[in-house]
């Protein structure tokens, strides 16, 4: 297989009718590492919205059970990509996602914003650090795939195009990014989780490297001291060089899904999709609300 042969195949496909298949080819064959990193960043930046970060802190899912929450989120979302919306696995994953979210008092605009991060952040990451940029077919297919997920989740006023997803994300962050003590705890716990995947002596270096990849609005919202300009330039250059090295490698012949990521640690003996995630019980949301 030639290096760009799969891209040629994608360009012959219909990005509306075959959106999930195109997204699967991009995320599992062309850019599995980049999609993993960019979706980590997508979820991470939602904590900078105080209302979202505070809720996550109150549930303790991302402070006390960081690894399991990371694993469950990745496995549920990727089951839909791997098997499709109409499959038994896809329907089970959507039911689990909906039951978890419906147990909490989450405003619809927060749900819409999180959906926007899944569309926008992979494109921005891959255009900056990937071995090639995403094609227009891949960009459109990503938007259509997450439109379908949003409809299955009952989210209202879903953006109709990638450009609308991007405008929605930027406007929402400008209006809502801000400081919250609970959100900072969630952020710190997430950074600790990411560094825990590597030998302990590397933790300070890896934490600094991660901060170097964050943009200024995120750093301000969490009140992190920005790494030096030299550090940020070095880290970003290193990630770009990785992309250039991947470009020289033979194309991937087998798919790589989230369940194959070595960062997934919670289920060494396997798992059932119906058991993943939180199970708040008949009482619903454990967090107190003003109304």
C-alpha positions in Angstrom: 0.0 0.0 0.0 1.3 3.5 -0.9 1.5 6.2 1.8 -1.5 8.2 0.4 -3.5 5.3 -1.0 -6.0 5.4 1.9 -6.5 9.2 1.6 -7.3 8.6 -2.1 -9.9 6.1 -1.0 -11.4 8.5 1.5 -11.7 11.2 -1.2 -13.7 8.8 -3.3 -16.2 8.2 -0.5 -19.3 10.3 0.4 -18.5 12.3 3.6 -22.2 12.5 4.5 -23.5 9.0 3.8 -20.2 7.3 4.9 -19.2 9.7 7.6 -18.5 7.2 10.3 -16.5 4.9 8.0 -14.4 7.9 6.9 -13.9 8.9 10.6 -12.9 5.3 11.4 -10.3 5.3 8.6 -8.9 8.6 9.8 -8.8 7.8 13.6 -7.9 4.1 13.5 -5.6 3.9 10.5 -4.2 7.3 9.5 -3.9 9.2 12.9 -4.6 6.8 15.9 -2.0 8.5 18.1 -3.0 12.0 17.1 -6.7 11.3 17.7 -6.0 9.9 21.1 -3.9 13.0 22.1 -6.3 15.5 20.6 -9.4 13.9 22.2 -7.6 13.9 25.6 -7.1 17.6 25.1 -10.7 18.1 23.9 -12.0 16.6 27.2 -9.4 18.4 29.3 -10.2 21.8 28.0 -13.9 21.4 29.0 -12.8 21.5 32.7 -11.9 25.2 32.2 -15.6 26.0 32.0 -16.3 26.4 35.7 -19.8 24.9 35.6 -18.4 21.7 34.0 -15.2 21.5 36.0 -17.1 22.1 39.3 -19.6 19.3 38.5 -16.8 16.9 37.8 -15.1 17.8 41.0 -18.3 17.3 43.0 -18.9 13.9 41.6 -15.2 13.0 42.3 -15.1 10.9 39.1 -12.0 12.6 37.8 -10.3 13.3 41.1 -10.7 10.0 42.9 -11.2 7.6 40.0 -9.2 9.3 37.2 -8.0 6.2 35.4 -11.4 4.5 35.3 -13.1 7.7 34.1 -10.5 8.1 31.4 -10.8 4.5 30.3 -14.6 4.4 30.3 -14.9 7.6 28.3 -12.4 6.4 25.6 -14.0 2.9 25.4 -17.6 4.1 25.1 -16.9 6.7 22.5 -14.6 4.4 20.5 -17.1 1.5 20.5 -19.4 3.7 18.4 -16.5 4.5 16.0 -15.4 0.9 15.7 -18.8 -0.8 15.3 -21.1 2.0 14.1 -24.3 3.6 15.5 -26.5 0.8 14.3 -24.6 -2.1 15.9 -25.4 -3.7 19.2 -22.1 -2.3 20.6 -22.9 1.2 19.3 -26.4 1.2 20.8 -25.1 -0.1 24.1 -22.5 2.6 24.3 -25.0 5.3 23.5 -27.4 4.0 26.1 -24.6 4.0 28.7 -23.6 7.6 27.7 -27.1 8.8 27.9 -28.0 7.2 31.2 -24.8 8.7 32.8 -25.5 12.2 31.5 -29.2 12.2 32.2 -28.5 11.6 35.9 -27.0 15.0 36.2 -28.3 18.5 35.7 -26.2 19.4 32.7 -27.3 22.5 30.6 -27.8 21.8 26.9 -25.2 24.4 25.9 -22.5 22.7 27.9 -23.3 19.4 26.2 -23.2 21.2 22.8 -19.8 22.7 23.7 -18.3 19.3 24.7 -19.5 17.9 21.3 -17.8 20.8 19.6 -14.5 20.0 21.2 -14.6 16.5 19.7 -15.0 17.9 16.2 -12.6 20.9 16.4 -9.7 19.8 18.6 -8.6 16.8 16.4 -8.6 19.0 13.3 -6.5 21.7 15.0 -4.1 19.1 16.5 -3.6 17.2 13.3 -3.1 20.3 11.2 -0.4 21.4 13.6 1.3 18.1 14.5 0.1 15.3 12.2 2.0 13.7 9.4 -0.4 15.4 7.0 -3.3 17.7 7.3 -6.9 16.5 7.3 -8.6 16.5 4.0 -11.9 18.3 3.5 -13.7 14.9 3.3 -12.3 14.0 6.7 -13.3 17.3 8.2 -16.8 17.1 6.9 -17.2 13.4 7.9 -16.0 14.2 11.5 -18.7 16.9 11.8 -21.4 14.6 10.4 -20.3 11.8 12.7 -20.6 13.9 15.8 -23.9 15.5 14.6 -25.3 11.9 14.6 -23.9 11.3 18.1 -25.4 14.6 19.3 -28.8 13.6 17.9 -28.6 10.3 19.7 -27.8 12.2 22.9 -30.7 14.5 22.4 -28.6 17.6 22.2 -30.4 20.6 20.6 -29.3 23.2 18.0 -26.3 21.1 16.9 -24.0 23.0 14.5 -24.6 22.1 10.9 -21.0 22.4 9.5 -17.4 22.2 10.8 -17.2 26.0 10.6 -20.2 26.3 12.8 -18.7 23.8 15.3 -15.6 25.9 15.4 -17.4 29.2 15.8 -19.5 27.7 18.6 -16.5 26.4 20.4 -14.5 29.7 20.2 -17.4 31.8 21.3 -18.3 29.5 24.2 -14.8 29.5 25.5 -14.4 33.2 25.2 -17.6 33.7 27.2 -17.2 30.9 29.8 -13.6 30.0 30.5 -12.7 31.0 34.0 -11.2 30.1 37.3 -12.8 27.5 39.7 -11.1 25.8 42.5 -12.8 22.5 41.9 -12.0 22.6 38.2 -8.3 23.2 39.1 -8.4 20.0 41.2 -9.8 18.1 38.3 -7.1 19.5 36.0 -4.3 18.6 38.4 -5.7 15.1 38.8 -5.8 14.7 35.0 -2.2 15.9 34.7 -1.2 13.5 37.4 -2.9 10.6 35.6 -1.2 11.4 32.3 2.3 11.5 34.0 1.5 8.3 35.9 1.7 6.3 32.6 5.4 6.8 32.5 8.4 6.2 34.9 8.0 8.4 38.0 11.2 10.4 37.5 9.9 11.7 34.3 6.7 13.2 35.9 8.0 16.8 36.3 9.3 16.9 32.7 6.1 15.4 31.3 3.9 17.8 33.3 5.9 20.8 31.9 5.7 19.4 28.4 1.9 19.0 28.7 1.5 22.6 29.9 3.7 23.7 26.9 1.0 22.3 24.6 -1.8 24.2 26.2 -3.0 27.5 24.8 -3.0 30.8 26.8 -6.8 30.8 27.6 -6.5 27.3 29.2 -3.4 28.3 31.2 -5.1 31.5 32.4 -8.3 29.6 33.4 -6.4 27.1 35.5 -3.9 29.8 36.8 -0.9 27.8 35.7 2.4 29.5 35.3 3.1 29.3 31.6 6.3 27.4 30.6 9.0 29.6 29.0 8.8 30.5 25.4 11.9 28.3 24.7 10.3 25.3 26.4 7.0 25.7 24.5 8.9 26.0 21.2 11.0 23.0 21.9 8.1 20.8 22.9 5.9 21.8 20.0 8.8 21.3 17.6 9.4 17.8 19.0 5.8 16.8 18.4 5.9 18.2 14.9 9.1 16.2 14.2 7.2 13.1 15.3 4.6 13.7 12.7 7.3 14.1 10.0 8.8 10.8 11.1 5.5 9.0 10.8 5.1 10.3 7.3 8.2 8.3 6.3 6.9 5.1 7.8 4.8 2.5 5.8 1.0 3.1 6.1 -0.8 1.2 8.9 -2.3 -2.0 7.6 -4.4 -2.9 10.7 -6.7 -0.6 12.7 -5.8 0.7 16.1 -8.7 1.4 18.4 -8.9 3.0 21.8 -9.3 -0.4 23.5 -5.8 -1.2 22.2 -4.2 1.9 23.8 -1.7 0.9 26.5 -3.0 3.9 28.6 -6.2 1.9 29.2 -5.4 0.2 32.6 -8.7 -0.5 34.3 -9.8 -3.8 32.7 -6.9 -6.3 32.4 -9.4 -9.1 32.2 -11.7 -7.5 29.7 -15.0 -5.5 30.1 -18.6 -5.3 29.0 -19.8 -2.1 27.5 -23.0 -2.2 29.6 -20.9 -2.1 32.8 -18.8 0.9 31.9 -19.2 4.4 33.3 -21.0 5.7 36.4 -24.2 4.2 37.8 -25.8 6.9 40.0 -28.8 4.7 40.9 -32.4 5.7 41.3 -31.6 8.8 43.2 -30.1 10.4 40.1 -27.6 13.1 40.4 -25.6 13.0 43.7 -24.8 16.8 43.4 -27.0 19.3 45.1 -28.5 22.0 42.8 -29.9 25.4 43.7 -33.3 24.6 42.3 
